[in-house]
Amino acid sequence: MGYYSNMLTDTAVLKTVDGTDENGRPNIIALDEIDCKIEFKNALTVNSYGQEITSSGRLFTESVVKVDDIIETKSKAFKVVNVTPYYPLTETFCAINEVYFA
């Protein structure tokens, strides 16, 4: 249980992706249910290629999430386009991540 756990009142399924298969579909290597706080709001963000895009929303989580992973909510699946870690406590531990998805 982390410092921010009491504020993470939503849940989502995190599909960890490692590249693509021969058909160009994401190669999902792990499925985890994560605690998070989801905000659905269009916002301008920069993806990992330096391009400005409009995200569908963002979520905050203590789980490790990376760009190109898939976040599945009750209604829809979204691709992670940007991850910003906040409040680094040490070099290897971050208290919370801000994740933008589209």
C-alpha beads as a LAMMPS data file, in Angstrom:
LAMMPS data file: protein, C-alpha beads

102 atoms
101 bonds

1 atom types
1 bond types

-500.0 500.0 xlo xhi
-500.0 500.0 ylo yhi
-500.0 500.0 zlo zhi

Masses

1 110.0

Atoms # bond

1 1 1 0.000 0.000 0.000
2 1 1 1.489 3.293 -1.120
3 1 1 1.206 6.849 0.025
4 1 1 -1.485 7.748 -2.553
5 1 1 -3.499 4.509 -2.419
6 1 1 -6.511 6.063 -0.680
7 1 1 -7.019 8.498 -3.600
8 1 1 -6.914 5.792 -6.287
9 1 1 -10.612 4.911 -6.260
10 1 1 -10.988 3.531 -9.823
11 1 1 -9.725 0.316 -11.376
12 1 1 -8.569 -0.520 -14.889
13 1 1 -6.902 -3.419 -16.641
14 1 1 -3.307 -2.779 -17.691
15 1 1 -2.194 -4.805 -20.699
16 1 1 1.595 -4.702 -20.862
17 1 1 2.745 -4.660 -24.484
18 1 1 6.091 -5.829 -25.871
19 1 1 6.214 -4.926 -29.558
20 1 1 3.853 -6.280 -32.191
21 1 1 3.182 -9.678 -33.738
22 1 1 3.569 -10.561 -37.426
23 1 1 0.129 -9.041 -38.168
24 1 1 0.972 -5.691 -36.551
25 1 1 -1.200 -6.277 -33.465
26 1 1 0.206 -5.516 -30.007
27 1 1 1.989 -8.454 -28.341
28 1 1 0.414 -8.501 -24.850
29 1 1 2.731 -10.144 -22.312
30 1 1 0.860 -9.422 -19.044
31 1 1 -2.595 -8.485 -17.738
32 1 1 -2.967 -6.721 -14.372
33 1 1 -5.832 -4.972 -12.630
34 1 1 -4.518 -1.671 -11.286
35 1 1 -5.858 0.890 -8.846
36 1 1 -5.991 4.332 -10.397
37 1 1 -7.803 7.656 -10.619
38 1 1 -9.209 8.210 -14.126
39 1 1 -10.073 11.619 -15.603
40 1 1 -11.735 11.675 -19.025
41 1 1 -10.821 15.034 -20.518
42 1 1 -9.333 15.931 -23.878
43 1 1 -5.916 17.504 -23.434
44 1 1 -2.985 18.375 -25.641
45 1 1 0.088 16.235 -24.848
46 1 1 3.344 15.221 -26.494
47 1 1 3.840 11.548 -27.369
48 1 1 7.112 9.602 -27.295
49 1 1 7.917 10.744 -30.858
50 1 1 7.687 14.435 -29.944
51 1 1 4.368 14.952 -31.745
52 1 1 1.545 16.940 -30.178
53 1 1 -1.642 14.874 -29.962
54 1 1 -4.992 15.164 -28.225
55 1 1 -5.421 12.605 -25.462
56 1 1 -8.781 11.163 -24.387
57 1 1 -7.884 11.465 -20.729
58 1 1 -5.360 10.674 -18.071
59 1 1 -5.021 8.489 -15.041
60 1 1 -2.866 8.448 -11.958
61 1 1 -1.478 5.159 -10.658
62 1 1 1.274 3.740 -8.500
63 1 1 1.749 0.888 -11.000
64 1 1 4.504 0.829 -13.593
65 1 1 3.063 1.836 -16.984
66 1 1 4.950 2.542 -20.202
67 1 1 4.165 4.127 -23.558
68 1 1 2.286 1.782 -25.963
69 1 1 0.721 -0.255 -23.124
70 1 1 -3.070 -0.624 -23.247
71 1 1 -5.429 0.621 -20.531
72 1 1 -8.866 -1.012 -20.545
73 1 1 -11.679 0.667 -18.623
74 1 1 -15.244 -0.612 -18.233
75 1 1 -16.262 0.969 -21.514
76 1 1 -13.241 1.041 -23.838
77 1 1 -9.568 0.219 -24.407
78 1 1 -7.039 3.041 -24.799
79 1 1 -3.392 3.186 -25.870
80 1 1 -0.907 4.896 -23.527
81 1 1 0.706 7.844 -25.322
82 1 1 2.677 9.547 -22.525
83 1 1 3.788 8.726 -18.979
84 1 1 5.058 11.343 -16.547
85 1 1 6.437 10.147 -13.203
86 1 1 5.864 12.419 -10.211
87 1 1 7.339 12.611 -6.717
88 1 1 10.444 10.469 -7.151
89 1 1 11.433 9.245 -3.697
90 1 1 14.624 7.495 -4.846
91 1 1 16.205 6.757 -8.214
92 1 1 14.216 3.528 -8.579
93 1 1 10.950 4.315 -6.780
94 1 1 8.293 6.794 -7.877
95 1 1 5.233 7.407 -5.756
96 1 1 2.811 8.040 -8.624
97 1 1 2.656 8.152 -12.453
98 1 1 0.515 10.438 -14.618
99 1 1 -0.546 8.451 -17.690
100 1 1 -2.113 10.039 -20.797
101 1 1 -4.119 7.781 -23.095
102 1 1 -5.835 8.127 -26.469

Bonds

1 1 1 2
2 1 2 3
3 1 3 4
4 1 4 5
5 1 5 6
6 1 6 7
7 1 7 8
8 1 8 9
9 1 9 10
10 1 10 11
11 1 11 12
12 1 12 13
13 1 13 14
14 1 14 15
15 1 15 16
16 1 16 17
17 1 17 18
18 1 18 19
19 1 19 20
20 1 20 21
21 1 21 22
22 1 22 23
23 1 23 24
24 1 24 25
25 1 25 26
26 1 26 27
27 1 27 28
28 1 28 29
29 1 29 30
30 1 30 31
31 1 31 32
32 1 32 33
33 1 33 34
34 1 34 35
35 1 35 36
36 1 36 37
37 1 37 38
38 1 38 39
39 1 39 40
40 1 40 41
41 1 41 42
42 1 42 43
43 1 43 44
44 1 44 45
45 1 45 46
46 1 46 47
47 1 47 48
48 1 48 49
49 1 49 50
50 1 50 51
51 1 51 52
52 1 52 53
53 1 53 54
54 1 54 55
55 1 55 56
56 1 56 57
57 1 57 58
58 1 58 59
59 1 59 60
60 1 60 61
61 1 61 62
62 1 62 63
63 1 63 64
64 1 64 65
65 1 65 66
66 1 66 67
67 1 67 68
68 1 68 69
69 1 69 70
70 1 70 71
71 1 71 72
72 1 72 73
73 1 73 74
74 1 74 75
75 1 75 76
76 1 76 77
77 1 77 78
78 1 78 79
79 1 79 80
80 1 80 81
81 1 81 82
82 1 82 83
83 1 83 84
84 1 84 85
85 1 85 86
86 1 86 87
87 1 87 88
88 1 88 89
89 1 89 90
90 1 90 91
91 1 91 92
92 1 92 93
93 1 93 94
94 1 94 95
95 1 95 96
96 1 96 97
97 1 97 98
98 1 98 99
99 1 99 100
100 1 100 101
101 1 101 102
